[in-house]
Amino acid sequence: MKRIVIVGGGLAGLVAANLLTKCAEVILLEKKQYPFHRVCGEYISNETIPFLQQHNLLPDFEQLPRITKLWLTSVNGRKAELDLDLGGFGISRYSLDYFLFQKAVSNGATVVQDCEATSISFEGNHFVVNTTAKIFDADVVIGSFGKRSRLDKTMKRSFVEKKSPYVGVKYHIRTQHPSDVIALHNFKDGYCGISNIEEGKSTLCYLTHRKNLKEHKQIELMEREVLYRNPFLKHLFLNSEFLYDKPETINEISFETKSPVEDHVLMCGDAAGMITPLCGNGMALAIHAAKVASAVVTDFLDEKVSRADMEKQYARQWSQLFSQRLWAGRQIQNLFGSEWASDMAVNLARYATPVASWLVKQTHGNPF
Ligand SMILES: Cc1cc2nc3c(=O)[nH]c(=O)nc-3n(C[C@H](O)[C@H](O)[C@H](O)COP(=O)(O)OP(=O)(O)OC[C@H]3O[C@@H](n4cnc5c(N)ncnc54)[C@H](O)[C@@H]3O)c2cc1C
């Protein structure tokens, strides 16, 4: 039997693992141990629903909050409301990833946890994957190791040379927040999303420029000095129950262009390119890319296409489906995080609603 090694068990890796057990032996390597929290706004675009339902990859869907409206506030606290054409739903990554992990195991995948891949080499039509646990060989490798990994360095991917200035912070809270709304609150050099997830909880997650943290040294101080200047954020922080002792944080979040195929490895999800978080679409992209990668890998293992054609087809489809959306996300992010630009975004949503809706649409795909 052919063997597929999937490096990284986030959404892209877990979905690919679930799909590919039908055609090969699947080994998924994950450096952490499930279940675990991640920095993520946890709003999933509805474009994923047909696919997730078809493959039975959604837990308790009827119980999850359905999100149909966007509230946008500017740095100085002006507010606009927008209906979302497509909308989304909320579920924590803690629950969703854990569910997909269990599903992958029951479908026959071998999931090796606490196992970090340290290098991938390709020689003579075969891969060797070195890890902190043992060495694996494989016919196909899918790289789903997220936005930034030590592996990017060993693979000499060009984007890792550039330092990225963004930091992400996430909390689960209990607060008064309408279940059909995702709110995006601007603050100086950043923006903060809030929407509901399972069990009446909400996710509060923000992205900010590193210089904010450098200036204020501690997250709590930065929140008080910078985020609280938006009155909506101040109200949220002061009137919510915070459910973690400390927030989940990540840094070095990069939106640089990457390549979907690197040294014969098919890159999936953020490893192939990350959409700016304000679009609320990174998870949909990761799931969709896993679907596309799984289809071309299946054709390759069934000997319907050569390796070269599998790689070409994947790169072409990836680019057709996602390149434009990633670009649009980078442009729209420029409307966030400054007083005048966030005011302009609020004005667009208030007085030029079709233009604002069109902009939102540029970052979304069609249901798949
Ligand atoms: C602040 C912020 C807010 C966001 N909010 C949203 C949102 O509301 N909605 C949305 O759709 N998207 C959002 N996103 C984007 C979304 O989180 C990502 O696009 C999505 O998680 C990508 O999934 P992935 O599988 O590619 O990567 P990940 O989910 O990051 O998974 C990668 C996995 O690989 C593992 N790994 C890394 N290196 C190795 C290695 N060498 N060996 C083994 N394992 C390894 C990691 O431990 C991790 O589990 C947000 C992102 C940020 C930063």
The ligand as a MOL file (V3000), in Angstrom:
LIG
                    3D

  0  0  0     0  0            999 V3000
M  V30 BEGIN CTAB
M  V30 COUNTS 53 58 0 0 0
M  V30 BEGIN ATOM
M  V30 1 C -5.4560 36.1910 14.9090 0
M  V30 2 C -6.0520 35.2140 13.9290 0
M  V30 3 C -7.4320 35.0860 13.8200 0
M  V30 4 C -7.9840 34.2150 12.8820 0
M  V30 5 N -9.3500 34.1160 12.8070 0
M  V30 6 C -9.9050 33.3030 11.8720 0
M  V30 7 C -11.3240 33.1740 11.7830 0
M  V30 8 O -12.0950 33.7300 12.5510 0
M  V30 9 N -11.8130 32.3860 10.7830 0
M  V30 10 C -11.0060 31.7180 9.9100 0
M  V30 11 O -11.5270 31.0270 9.0170 0
M  V30 12 N -9.6640 31.7840 10.0090 0
M  V30 13 C -9.1000 32.5530 10.9660 0
M  V30 14 N -7.7400 32.6110 11.0900 0
M  V30 15 C -6.9160 31.7980 10.1840 0
M  V30 16 C -6.9460 30.3300 10.5550 0
M  V30 17 O -6.6530 30.1510 11.9210 0
M  V30 18 C -5.9220 29.5700 9.7140 0
M  V30 19 O -6.0390 29.9620 8.3810 0
M  V30 20 C -6.1260 28.0620 9.8340 0
M  V30 21 O -5.8950 27.6450 11.1430 0
M  V30 22 C -5.1780 27.3430 8.8860 0
M  V30 23 O -5.1880 25.9660 9.1480 0
M  V30 24 P -3.8930 25.1010 8.8590 0
M  V30 25 O -4.3080 23.6890 9.0020 0
M  V30 26 O -3.2660 25.5390 7.5970 0
M  V30 27 O -2.8490 25.5180 9.9920 0
M  V30 28 P -2.9270 25.3600 11.5720 0
M  V30 29 O -4.3330 25.2670 12.0120 0
M  V30 30 O -2.0650 26.4470 12.1060 0
M  V30 31 O -2.2450 23.9540 11.8510 0
M  V30 32 C -0.8900 23.7020 11.6220 0
M  V30 33 C -0.4760 22.5460 12.5240 0
M  V30 34 O 0.8170 22.1040 12.1730 0
M  V30 35 C 1.5350 21.7680 13.3580 0
M  V30 36 N 2.9610 21.8410 13.0160 0
M  V30 37 C 3.6910 22.9220 12.6740 0
M  V30 38 N 4.9420 22.5740 12.3590 0
M  V30 39 C 5.0060 21.2220 12.4950 0
M  V30 40 C 6.0360 20.2730 12.2960 0
M  V30 41 N 7.2480 20.6390 11.8740 0
M  V30 42 N 5.7780 18.9650 12.5400 0
M  V30 43 C 4.5350 18.5610 12.9890 0
M  V30 44 N 3.5140 19.4420 13.1780 0
M  V30 45 C 3.7530 20.7460 12.9210 0
M  V30 46 C 1.0660 22.8180 14.3610 0
M  V30 47 O 1.2610 22.4070 15.7050 0
M  V30 48 C -0.4030 22.9310 13.9830 0
M  V30 49 O -1.2070 22.0480 14.7450 0
M  V30 50 C -7.1540 33.4470 12.0340 0
M  V30 51 C -5.7600 33.5420 12.1740 0
M  V30 52 C -5.2060 34.4110 13.1040 0
M  V30 53 C -3.7170 34.4960 13.2210 0
M  V30 END ATOM
M  V30 BEGIN BOND
M  V30 1 1 1 2
M  V30 2 1 2 3
M  V30 3 2 2 52
M  V30 4 2 3 4
M  V30 5 1 4 5
M  V30 6 1 4 50
M  V30 7 2 5 6
M  V30 8 1 6 7
M  V30 9 1 6 13
M  V30 10 2 7 8
M  V30 11 1 7 9
M  V30 12 1 9 10
M  V30 13 2 10 11
M  V30 14 1 10 12
M  V30 15 2 12 13
M  V30 16 1 13 14
M  V30 17 1 14 15
M  V30 18 1 14 50
M  V30 19 1 15 16
M  V30 20 1 16 17
M  V30 21 1 16 18
M  V30 22 1 18 19
M  V30 23 1 18 20
M  V30 24 1 20 21
M  V30 25 1 20 22
M  V30 26 1 22 23
M  V30 27 1 23 24
M  V30 28 2 24 25
M  V30 29 1 24 26
M  V30 30 1 24 27
M  V30 31 1 27 28
M  V30 32 2 28 29
M  V30 33 1 28 30
M  V30 34 1 28 31
M  V30 35 1 31 32
M  V30 36 1 32 33
M  V30 37 1 33 34
M  V30 38 1 33 48
M  V30 39 1 34 35
M  V30 40 1 35 36
M  V30 41 1 35 46
M  V30 42 1 36 37
M  V30 43 1 36 45
M  V30 44 2 37 38
M  V30 45 1 38 39
M  V30 46 1 39 40
M  V30 47 2 39 45
M  V30 48 1 40 41
M  V30 49 2 40 42
M  V30 50 1 42 43
M  V30 51 2 43 44
M  V30 52 1 44 45
M  V30 53 1 46 47
M  V30 54 1 46 48
M  V30 55 1 48 49
M  V30 56 2 50 51
M  V30 57 1 51 52
M  V30 58 1 52 53
M  V30 END BOND
M  V30 END CTAB
M  END
